[in-house]
Amino acid sequence: MRTTKAVTACVAMGITLALSAGAALGGESGEAGYQKHCAVCHGVGGEADTPAGKALKVGPLKGLALEAAKVSQHVRKSTNHSAVASKLSDEELAAIAEFVSTL
């Protein structure tokens, strides 16, 4: 009986932590955040091959092996990214930056 209660408590705690982590990111993964906020200019795969990317002369992200921390810093400081950056929490931006580092 004690084992069952302990297992139930552990499962409940795990679910709570998972839901909390999802809420902290607005329920979006870094990839989903990238697709929502970045892909219009930087392209779905980071190739910057979109009409907006070409018009703004955006460079590709794919293959650059960017460090996530540097991506976050750049987005926060860049006037070109101010509209997007103002919509993102630090946690959301960090998740997106981690995804960008994998392109």
Backbone bond lengths (Angstrom), bond angles and torsions (degrees), N, CA, C in turn:
res aa  C-N    CA-C-N  psi(-1)  N-CA   C-N-CA  omega(-1)  CA-C   N-CA-C  phi
1 M - - - 1.437 - - 1.531 110.98 -
2 R 1.344 116.72 -43.76 1.457 119.95 178.50 1.527 111.59 -63.69
3 T 1.315 116.13 -38.87 1.454 120.57 179.39 1.518 110.58 -62.19
4 T 1.319 117.68 -42.54 1.459 122.15 179.38 1.520 110.69 -62.03
5 K 1.322 116.90 -43.07 1.465 120.44 179.51 1.527 110.70 -66.00
6 A 1.325 116.76 -39.38 1.459 120.61 179.76 1.526 110.75 -66.11
7 V 1.306 116.72 -42.82 1.463 120.95 178.88 1.534 109.83 -64.67
8 T 1.319 117.09 -44.19 1.464 121.41 178.63 1.524 110.27 -60.37
9 A 1.323 117.48 -42.76 1.465 121.46 179.60 1.523 110.82 -64.40
10 C 1.331 117.89 -40.72 1.465 121.60 178.89 1.519 111.58 -65.94
11 V 1.302 117.09 -42.26 1.467 121.31 178.44 1.525 109.84 -63.41
12 A 1.329 116.88 -44.99 1.461 120.85 179.46 1.522 110.97 -61.63
13 M 1.332 117.07 -40.61 1.457 120.65 179.10 1.530 110.50 -65.65
14 G 1.320 116.19 -41.58 1.461 119.92 178.71 1.513 112.39 -62.18
15 I 1.313 116.67 -42.13 1.465 120.76 178.35 1.519 110.21 -64.25
16 T 1.318 116.80 -43.08 1.465 121.13 178.97 1.518 111.11 -60.81
17 L 1.325 117.74 -45.08 1.462 121.00 178.84 1.522 111.74 -63.60
18 A 1.315 116.93 -40.98 1.464 120.71 179.35 1.520 110.94 -64.04
19 L 1.312 116.56 -43.39 1.463 120.07 179.12 1.521 111.08 -66.82
20 S 1.310 117.82 -37.71 1.461 121.79 178.30 1.522 110.66 -64.03
21 A 1.305 116.97 -41.95 1.462 120.41 179.16 1.518 110.39 -64.48
22 G 1.309 117.81 -41.53 1.458 121.21 177.31 1.502 111.96 -63.71
23 A 1.320 117.55 -39.46 1.458 121.79 179.03 1.524 110.72 -66.42
24 A 1.329 116.83 -37.03 1.458 120.41 179.73 1.518 111.20 -63.00
25 L 1.301 117.62 -29.61 1.455 121.71 178.27 1.513 111.67 -97.09
26 G 1.313 117.21 15.33 1.449 119.94 -179.32 1.514 111.21 67.21
27 G 1.328 117.31 19.73 1.451 120.79 179.43 1.527 112.75 78.52
28 E 1.344 117.30 3.52 1.456 120.41 -178.45 1.520 111.19 -107.48
29 S 1.299 115.18 144.61 1.454 119.69 170.70 1.524 107.71 -80.90
30 G 1.309 116.39 168.97 1.458 119.69 176.06 1.518 112.04 -60.37
31 E 1.323 116.11 -37.72 1.464 119.62 178.92 1.522 110.68 -66.55
32 A 1.327 117.06 -43.65 1.470 120.34 179.14 1.527 110.49 -63.87
33 G 1.325 116.38 -40.49 1.466 120.11 177.37 1.517 111.33 -63.35
34 Y 1.321 116.61 -41.02 1.467 121.15 177.13 1.524 110.27 -61.06
35 Q 1.328 116.51 -47.86 1.464 120.11 -179.21 1.524 111.01 -60.92
36 K 1.316 116.59 -37.64 1.466 121.54 -177.61 1.526 112.60 -75.06
37 H 1.330 117.61 -41.30 1.459 120.99 -170.32 1.525 115.21 -108.07
38 C 1.317 118.09 -19.15 1.466 119.97 -169.80 1.526 114.48 -120.06
39 A 1.318 116.68 -31.93 1.467 120.88 -170.64 1.521 113.50 -63.93
40 V 1.317 118.10 -25.08 1.462 119.97 -179.28 1.532 110.52 -59.10
41 C 1.315 118.13 -33.92 1.464 121.48 177.21 1.526 112.44 -102.68
42 H 1.337 116.21 -44.79 1.459 120.47 -173.77 1.520 114.02 -85.96
43 G 1.326 117.80 -7.42 1.456 121.70 178.23 1.517 112.47 84.71
44 V 1.309 115.95 152.84 1.460 122.45 -177.59 1.525 111.68 -56.06
45 G 1.301 117.53 -41.46 1.456 121.56 -178.89 1.512 113.79 -105.28
46 G 1.340 117.48 12.16 1.457 120.92 178.33 1.511 115.31 83.98
47 E 1.337 117.21 15.24 1.468 120.68 -177.59 1.524 113.68 -85.06
48 A 1.333 118.13 -9.36 1.474 123.40 -178.22 1.527 111.53 57.85
49 D 1.315 115.82 36.29 1.464 121.23 -176.08 1.526 113.02 -100.46
50 T 1.304 117.42 22.88 1.459 121.53 -179.32 1.527 109.79 -92.76
51 P 1.327 118.45 159.70 1.467 119.78 175.80 1.537 112.43 -55.52
52 A 1.331 116.30 -42.86 1.472 119.56 179.06 1.520 110.74 -65.34
53 G 1.320 116.99 -42.35 1.458 120.92 178.93 1.514 112.21 -62.07
54 K 1.313 116.10 -41.76 1.466 120.28 178.76 1.522 111.13 -67.37
55 A 1.322 117.11 -42.48 1.465 121.10 -179.68 1.532 111.39 -63.85
56 L 1.336 116.24 -36.41 1.464 120.82 -179.57 1.532 112.95 -90.24
57 K 1.331 115.60 -0.03 1.468 122.32 -179.02 1.531 111.42 55.92
58 V 1.340 114.38 46.21 1.459 122.12 179.14 1.525 108.66 -76.65
59 G 1.297 116.00 133.84 1.459 120.28 176.77 1.517 110.89 -82.35
60 P 1.321 116.99 154.79 1.468 120.24 179.06 1.531 111.63 -68.24
61 L 1.309 115.57 149.88 1.462 122.79 175.39 1.523 110.83 -99.28
62 K 1.328 114.82 -26.94 1.465 120.26 -175.81 1.519 111.21 -62.33
63 G 1.325 114.62 132.88 1.451 120.67 175.15 1.518 115.29 83.92
64 L 1.333 118.15 1.11 1.457 120.41 -178.09 1.528 113.14 -86.77
65 A 1.316 117.47 -13.98 1.473 122.38 -178.59 1.522 111.07 50.07
66 L 1.316 115.17 50.94 1.464 121.38 -178.60 1.522 111.29 -70.95
67 E 1.308 116.39 143.86 1.459 121.42 175.40 1.524 108.43 -77.60
68 A 1.314 116.42 134.22 1.459 121.46 -176.61 1.526 112.06 -56.66
69 A 1.310 118.07 -42.27 1.469 121.08 -178.80 1.528 111.11 -62.27
70 K 1.322 116.73 -38.42 1.466 120.06 179.11 1.524 111.35 -70.25
71 V 1.327 116.96 -35.20 1.470 120.50 176.21 1.527 109.16 -62.26
72 S 1.316 117.12 -47.75 1.463 121.13 179.70 1.525 111.13 -59.45
73 Q 1.314 117.36 -46.28 1.468 121.41 179.35 1.525 111.00 -60.38
74 H 1.323 116.19 -44.90 1.464 120.43 -178.77 1.523 111.11 -62.06
75 V 1.310 117.42 -46.41 1.463 121.09 -178.46 1.528 110.38 -62.96
76 R 1.315 118.17 -41.82 1.470 121.64 179.82 1.522 112.23 -65.24
77 K 1.328 118.39 -34.40 1.468 122.02 -175.07 1.527 113.92 -91.69
78 S 1.309 117.59 -24.02 1.459 122.04 -173.48 1.525 112.22 -75.82
79 T 1.331 115.98 129.12 1.470 119.34 176.24 1.527 110.93 -68.11
80 N 1.317 117.39 -25.47 1.467 120.65 177.76 1.522 112.16 -68.17
81 H 1.327 116.78 -21.69 1.459 121.21 -177.82 1.528 112.77 -108.49
82 S 1.319 118.63 6.83 1.466 121.00 -172.46 1.527 113.37 -60.81
83 A 1.327 117.79 -37.93 1.472 119.83 -179.93 1.526 111.06 -65.42
84 V 1.311 116.77 -40.78 1.458 121.08 179.48 1.526 110.08 -74.03
85 A 1.311 116.94 -45.34 1.468 121.42 -176.79 1.520 111.61 -59.69
86 S 1.323 116.80 -35.04 1.466 119.69 -178.75 1.521 112.70 -68.93
87 K 1.323 117.24 -18.10 1.465 122.35 -179.62 1.524 112.84 -91.31
88 L 1.325 117.55 -11.33 1.463 121.55 -172.47 1.523 111.90 -108.55
89 S 1.317 115.21 135.35 1.459 119.79 171.58 1.524 108.09 -74.50
90 D 1.323 116.39 167.03 1.467 119.92 177.19 1.524 111.09 -59.77
91 E 1.334 116.26 -38.03 1.466 120.67 -179.45 1.526 111.28 -67.45
92 E 1.333 116.68 -41.88 1.464 120.02 178.93 1.518 110.63 -65.03
93 L 1.329 116.42 -44.44 1.458 120.20 179.24 1.525 111.18 -63.76
94 A 1.316 117.12 -39.44 1.467 120.43 178.26 1.527 110.88 -62.39
95 A 1.329 116.81 -40.24 1.473 120.50 179.04 1.526 110.10 -66.03
96 I 1.311 117.45 -42.20 1.468 121.20 177.90 1.529 109.55 -63.95
97 A 1.320 116.75 -44.23 1.466 120.93 -179.87 1.522 111.42 -61.26
98 E 1.330 116.92 -38.85 1.460 119.87 176.45 1.521 110.22 -61.90
99 F 1.338 117.18 -40.98 1.457 119.88 178.16 1.537 110.38 -64.79
100 V 1.336 116.89 -44.60 1.468 120.57 -179.59 1.521 109.96 -58.75
101 S 1.315 117.55 -35.79 1.467 119.98 -178.95 1.524 112.58 -65.85
102 T 1.336 117.20 -14.06 1.469 120.75 179.13 1.517 112.99 -95.55
103 L 1.308 117.89 -6.81 1.475 120.05 -177.36 1.516 111.41 -70.19
